[in-house]
Structure formats: structure tokens, C-alpha cells
């Protein structure tokens, strides 16, 4: 990418509070653009989600898919509403469709305790929490989405794990652990599975061990999913990077968010070899939409993850610096006493956005 070029960002605000948290994230990106030489953006908004499905009968239009394909990255608010469903009863989830369309096999879910935010884990303030769950995002039990078989007497869904996806997933995870080690973190990758019971997970673990030999600088470890869950709610600082199957990762990433202040503090990314989507871990929160109470921190931190990915992909120093500035601004704003509604406070979307904007200076 030429230094004078702009990053083209496809923006899908989606449903519910998705639109509410997207606005401050874009405002922050525009402010960074104004203060960083060589950092330019071109934002193109596109429809997707439950409201669009209700209006048109289509949740993810072909034009939106085309835009996402052509863009440098996709920034997504949140999609889906509990009262808008497909005829089979499942919820509208274009974010899941995008993972399959663009082969976004690595779901990256950081869990970092921001200064000033309380954790329910005793000792968290002393030890700190900073780990990453990497969720395989295209296979596992989710490979059965829309393909399950239901009869009068039973229902069946099929878990799928392939060598090709596992090898790419593990290589991605080892590289991330290596980068974290270079930053002074532990540099350990833990494979989370249920290999003691299921052949599919024994296969998963076998491929993990094969790929581990390629990354001797990273400590490789194993843990069963049940044991992992127990440790996470007692000593989450024992982990650095965790890699696991799709359904396990779906559950662990929500648990991880609960350790760092809730979904409003949890950013995420779905990354493939050529495309990536960045979005907060939370949903559309219809119970608070329109009230101005949504916490935009996860959306803002997802934008920082996007800048990090763009920086690495394009060797773009200004994007990397901007990502750090966002993280530092969020840290300063919350350390100064921000308290959103889910933490028992009164700071809403605008108050949090203003505080982070001010902290950028």
C-alpha cells in the first residue's frame, strides 16, 4: 500500500445498539486520521442484519458482500434481533455468514482488564488479566448450522474438524503467541479440547502438536475444556493464548468477557488469509437500544484491532501507532473513573465516547 493511499473500510452498523456504538468508533478513527500523517480512511456504509431482512427479505445483500470483498477491512457493529428470525426459527446472523463466505477461520477474542474496571475474580487487580481466546470460526459444531437433522424422536448436528483449517488456525495462533512474547508477555499457546473423549478432538490435538514443532520459541500446552473453564474463573492470569474449536470458543470468549467487566469491554476479530471483520463481542442489546446507555468501548477497541491488523498486513507504522493510541486512551478514560451502566454506573455512550476522545489528546 502506498503511503498516500487510504484504507477502504466497509462499515456495517447492523441492528440495535450496533448503530449507536459504531458512530463514536468512526469519530475516533476520523480524529486519528487528522492527526497522523499517512493515515487515511474511506468509509463505505452497507446494510445487513435483522432490520434489513424484515424490510427486504434479505439479511446480507450481494452488494454488501461485494463491498466487503473489495474493502481493506470490515467494521461491524452488531446484527440480529430476537424477534426477527428465519423460517426455521434461527436468528439472523450475517456475521456468521461472513465468516464462511470469506473463510475467516481465526476468531480472535482478547480479554484484557482495563485499568479502573473491576473484575469478579479475586486477585485480578494484583495479577492483571491479559489473554486471548482464538476460536476456530468456520468449522467445529457450527459447520452443522442449517444442516441439522430433526425427527420426532431425535435431533442430530455434526461436528467437523479438518486438517487444512487446523493447520492454518494453529500457525496463526503460534504466530500471535510469538508476537506477544516479543512484547514481554508469556508467549504460551494452550490447546483447549476434549481429546480424552472424542476422536475429533484427539485429531485436533494431534495436528496442534505437529504444528508446535515449527514454533520452538513458543511454549505449547494442553488443557481439557472443563478444566480450562475452572482455571479461568480462578486464575485467568495463568493463560496467555488459548486456541479451541468453534463452539468451545464461543462459550469461552463470553466467559472471558465476564472476567474483564462484561461484553461492553470485549473486542473481537474474525480473520482469514485475505479478509477480516472487526466487531464487539456483544450483541444488539435490544433491551437498552435507543436509551443512550450502550458502552462503546468494545467497538472502539475492535477498531484498534482493525488498525493493528492493517498495520501488520501493509507494514503501516501510522496504523500501528494509532491502534496503540486508542488502547491507551481507553485505559486513561476508564482509569479516571468511567463507569458504564453494566458496571452499576451512569456513564452512557456519549459520555464514554467523549472521555476516550479527550484521552486521545
HELIX and SHEET records of a PDB file:
HELIX    1   1 UNK A   17  UNK A   35  1                                  19    
HELIX    2   2 UNK A   50  UNK A   56  1                                   7    
HELIX    3   3 UNK A   62  UNK A   70  1                                   9    
HELIX    4   4 UNK A   94  UNK A  101  1                                   8    
HELIX    5   5 UNK A  124  UNK A  127  1                                   4    
HELIX    6   6 UNK A  141  UNK A  144  5                                   4    
HELIX    7   7 UNK A  163  UNK A  182  1                                  20    
HELIX    8   8 UNK A  199  UNK A  212  1                                  14    
HELIX    9   9 UNK A  225  UNK A  235  1                                  11    
HELIX   10  10 UNK A  236  UNK A  238  5                                   3    
HELIX   11  11 UNK A  246  UNK A  259  1                                  14    
HELIX   12  12 UNK A  263  UNK A  265  5                                   3    
HELIX   13  13 UNK A  297  UNK A  314  1                                  18    
HELIX   14  14 UNK A  317  UNK A  335  1                                  19    
HELIX   15  15 UNK A  341  UNK A  343  5                                   3    
HELIX   16  16 UNK A  349  UNK A  360  1                                  12    
SHEET    1   A10 UNK A  41  UNK A  45  0                                        
SHEET    2   A10 UNK A   7  UNK A  14  1                                        
SHEET    3   A10 UNK A  73  UNK A  78  1                                        
SHEET    4   A10 UNK A 276  UNK A 280  1                                        
SHEET    5   A10 UNK A 267  UNK A 271 -1                                        
SHEET    6   A10 UNK A 106  UNK A 112 -1                                        
SHEET    7   A10 UNK A 130  UNK A 136 -1                                        
SHEET    8   A10 UNK A 241  UNK A 244  1                                        
SHEET    9   A10 UNK A 188  UNK A 193  1                                        
SHEET   10   A10 UNK A 219  UNK A 224  1                                        
SHEET    1   B 2 UNK A 149  UNK A 150  0                                        
SHEET    2   B 2 UNK A 155  UNK A 156 -1                                        
END                                                                             
